[in-house]
Structures are given as structure tokens and as C-alpha cells.
Amino acid sequence: MSRTVWIVLGVIASVVIAWFVVDLVFSVVWFIVKLAIVAVVAVVVFFLLRSWLGRAGDRKQVES
């Protein structure tokens, strides 16, 4: 009987530990995905601003 109790407690502990490990892994993966999305958006915004400011600089040179 006591061996069955230890098996049940071991299964419960395994499920609880696995729950936290999976939660941690998904949090890290989501952080990496979010970081990649932010990097892509930052690069797009950088090139848009660069092209927009570059045209504004070209206009000033033409007007001068």
C-alpha cells in the first residue's frame, strides 16, 4: 500500500514539474518570437524613415 502512495505522489510531482517546465519553455519561445517580430518591424521602420528623410534632404538640396 505504501508503495502505491509513493507512485501516486511521484506522478503528481512529475506532472507539476512538467507543467512548470513547459510553461517556462513556451515563455522563452514566445519571447524569442516577439523579439524577432520587433526586430523585423524596427528594420522596416528604419528603412521607411531613412527613405523619407533622404527624400526630404534631396528636396532641400534642389531648392538651395
PENOR-V956377 format. One record per run of one state. SS is the DSSP state (H for helix, E for strand, C for the rest). FROM is the first residue (numbers start at 1). LEN is the number of residues. If there is no record, write none. Layout:
ss->SS from->FROM len->LEN
ss->SS from->FROM len->LEN
This chain:
ss->C from->1 len->1
ss->H from->2 len->62
ss->C from->64 len->1
